Amino acid sequence: MEFSFTSEVQTSFINQESKTLFVVEAHNKELNSFKWVEENKSLLEKILLTYGGILLRNFNILSVSDFSRLAQIICPNLLDYTYRSTPRTKLGGKVYTATEYPAERTILMHNENSYSKSWPQKIMFYSVIVASDGGETPIADSRSVYQKIDPIIKNKFEEKGVLYVRNYHRGIDLNWQQVFQTESKSEVEMYCKSNDIEVEWKSGNPELTTRQRCQATTTHPLTGEIVWFNQAHLFHSSALEDNVLSSLLNEVGEDSLPRNAYYGDGSIIEKEVLDHIRAIYDQEKIKFKWQKRDVMILDNLLMAHGREPYAGERKVAVTMS
């Protein structure tokens, strides 16, 4: 499918062969980026639904506040980051830092909030500081991931769903106050009730255990395409480095790990199944080098993302809608 714009910009793909990540690069330094995006919003939406991701490059987005303004043109209803699974810092408005994990760690491919029953339709990234080495935000087409997963594995997940179990400890991973963004137990209970999350308060450590059965796949509401849409491979204890897992097992035991994933009926997900899923994500992974002030827009159902290890300083801002 061909999409064309005015001569102020030129288009390409990050990966020409797979037609992954549609790039719109401005070559007019005087371009009014906000006006251009407003005028081309409908076409950008069609591109996003076709390819899953758009990279805006050289669009004169000079600050996080510019990024926030641009994001609100694309999606007026930006979201707060509630029911968190990773540490982030609020940069202002509804813009946050990308996940603040140690630089040497890889963040596995995932669709944002696919460990829950409520998720953003779009997620947008802004490259503030580019790492001197690594630090890419790789992407993978969730439609292709779905198609390539072994049918037997796929059918079992679709039949059973995924059960996420989270134990909230003091001093290990995120505590419940950080995850739910409140100090009120009653507010936690209200949120969980409205999202079909089972709540169990405890007198020791962990202080709280939650359980939620969620989808393994979903259908895009506009394109009708089925996508792989869960984080079993990320939440499962096998995603942890061996030394980290061993330390946690010694400290809290298997039943009290900060997070874990099971089939929806509570049965154990086989490690070889999760290894297969991770291998598919690796096969589908597309990496590109950030340029300073790049803006990437992803349809959160059609495209998964992750983070590569890096050296030096790195800062990426994120907002969702």
N, C-alpha and C positions, 0 to 999 in steps of 0.2 A: 504494500500500500504506500502510495506516495503522498507526502505532506510537504507543502511549500509555504514559505513566508516571503516577506519583502526583502529587498536587497540589503537591509541593515544587518541581517544575520546570515550565517551559513549553517548547514546541518550535516550531520554524519552519525556514525555509531561508534561507541567505544569498541565493540566487537562487530566488525562488518559481516563476518561469516554467519554468526548466529543472530544478527540484528538485535543485539542486546544494548540497552541504554542509549536512547536517542539523545544526541548532543546538539544543542542549539548554542552557537558561539557568536557573540556580537563582535563586529569589527568596526563599528562606529562608536568612537569614544564619547560622542555627545549623546548617545542613545539615552532616552528617558526610560529606564528599565521598568519602572512602575506603570507608566502609561502603556508601554509595549505589552507587558504581561496582561494588563486589563483588556486591551484590544484583542489579544490573541488567546484569551482564556479558554474559549470554546474549543479551538483547535488543539491547544495543549492538552485539554481533557481527553480528546479523541486519541491523541498520540499515547497518552498514559494508559488508556484502556487497551490499546493495541500492543504496546511494547513493555508496559509495566514500569518503566522508569525514564526520567528525563534529566539530563545534566545541563544546567544553564552556566555558561562559561563567559567570563569577561563582561558581566552584566552590571558592573559598577555598584555592586552591593558591598559597601565599604565598612559596615559595622553590624553588630548583632541586632541593633535597633532597625537598621535597613532590612535585614533578613526577616525580622518579625513583621515589618510593614509589608514586605513582599508576600510572606506566607499568608497574611490576612487577606490579601487580594485574591490569592489562589483559593483559599479556604477561610471564609470569615469566622467560622466557629472552631477556634483552636481549643485543644483540650488540656486540662490539668493532668499531671502524671500521677494518678492514684493507683493503688494496689500494685506497688512497685516490686520488681524482682532484682533490681540492681541499683547501686548507689549513683546518684546524680546530684548536680547542683543547679538550682534555679538561677538563671542569668537575668531574668526580668520578664514581666508579662507571663507568657506561657511558653517561654523558650528555656531549654535546659541544656546542660552539657550532655554529650554522649556518655555512655556507661563508663564510670571511673574505676576500671580494673587495672591492676599492675601492667606496665608496658610490655613485660615479657610474655604475657598470656594472650592466647587466641580466644576471641569470643566466637563461639560456633554460630553458624548460619541459623537464622530464625526470623519469623514474622512477628512484629511487635505485638505483645500481649496475647499471643495465640495460646498461652497457658490459661486463658480465662474465657469467659463467655461474652466479654465486652472488649472490643478492640478498635483502634483507629482505622479509618479507611485509607488515609494517606499519612506518610511520615516524610518529613523534609529535613535535610542536613545542610549545614553551612560550614565550609572549611575556613576556620579562623587562623590557625597556625598549622603548617604542614610539617610533619615529622621529618627529620633529616634522613631517616631510613625506615621503610615499612610504614605501618599505620594506615594501610588502605582500608576502605570500607567495601569489602567485596559484596557482590550481589548474586542471586541465583533465582531463576524463574520457577516459581512454585508450581506452575502447570507442568513443566518438564520434570520436576522432581516427582510429582504425583505419577506421571506416566511411566517413569523408569523404576519405581519401587516394585519389588517382586509382588505379583498379584495376590499370592497367598498371604503375605505380610500385610498388604494393603487391605485385603478383605477382613482380616482379623481385627485390625485397628478400627476399620469402619463399623464393624459389628459391635465392638466392645467400647470404643472410645478410649480416653486416657484419664486416669485418676492422678491428680497432683496432690501430694501430701507435703505440707510445710510445717516445720517446727520452729517456733520463734524463741531463740535463746538470748539471754543477756550476754553480749560480748562475742557472739558468733554470727557471722553474716549480718543481714539486716534484722533489727528488732521490729516488733509489730507496730510500734509508733512510727517508724520510718516507712514501712510498707504501706500503712493505711493513712499516713499523714494526719494523725490525730493522737491525742493523749486519752481519749475517751473510749472506754470499753463498750459503752452502749452504742457509740457511733460505729465501731467496728462491727458489732452485732447487727446493726441496721444495714450496713453495707453488705455483709455476708448473706443476710436473709434475702435481700433483693437480688443477689447474684448466685443463689443456690450453692453457697459455700457452707459446709458444716463446720461449726465452731466448738472447740473444747478448751476451756480455760483450765489451767493447772496451777497447783500451789508451789511447785518447784521450778526447775529449769529443764525443759522449756516452759515458758509461761503460757504458751498458747499453741495449739495444733489446729490447722485447718485442712479440710479435704474438699476437693472439688472435682467432679467428673465433667470433662469437656470433650469437645469434638476432636477427631483426628484429621478430618478433612472438612472442607466447606465448599459451597458453591458461590461464585462471585455474583452479587445481586444484579449487576448490569450486563456482564458478558455471558453469564450462564456457565462459565468454565469451572470445572472441579479443580481444587488446589489442595496440596498437602499443607495442613495448617495446625500444627501442634508443636510443643517443645519437649516431647518425651525424651528425645536424644540429648537434650541440654539439661533437663532437670534430673534425669536418672543419675544415680550415684556413679555409674561407669564413666560419666563425663568428667569426673574429677581426676586430677593427677594422682598417681598411685600413693605418693607420700602424703598428700593432703587427705585422701580418703582413709588411709591407714590411721592417721592422726585423729580424724573425726570419729572413726569407729572405736578407737581406744578411749576417746573422751566421752562420747555421748551414746554410742551403740547404734546399731543399724536402724532400729525403730524410731530413733530420735534425730536422725540426720536432718540438717536444716531444710533440705528439699529432696524429694525423690519422686519418681513417676512409676506408675503401674498401669496395666490394662484397666479399663474402666470397671471391671468386676473385682478388682483388687489383686488379681493374680500377677505374678512376676513377669516382667518383659525380659525375654532372653537377650543376653549381651550380644550374641551374634546378629540378632535382629537390629539392634541399635547400631552396631558396627556397619551393617548394610546400609542403613539410612544415612549415617554420617558419610559413608563412601559415595553415595549418590549426590549428596550436597557438595562434596569435594569435586566430583566430576562436573557438576553444573556451575561451579564457582567462577565468576568473572571478576578479575581484579583490574583496577586502574589507579594510576598515581593522581592523588589529589593535587590540584593547583589552588593557590590561595584565593579565597573568595568564590570558589565554586559553590553552586547550589544544586543539590540533587533532590529530586522529587520522586518518591516511589509510591505506587499503589501497593498498600501493605498486604493485600491478599495475593496479588499477582507476583510480588517480588520479595524474597527474603534478603536479609543483610547480615553482616557480621563485622568483625574487626581483626585485622592482622597485628601481630606484635610489632613494636616499633622502638626506635632509638631517638633520643632528643625530645624536645617539647612538642606536644600535639594538642590541638584543641579543635573540637568539632561541636557545633551547636545543633540542637535538634528541637523540632516542634512537631505536633501531631494534630490531626483533625478527623 
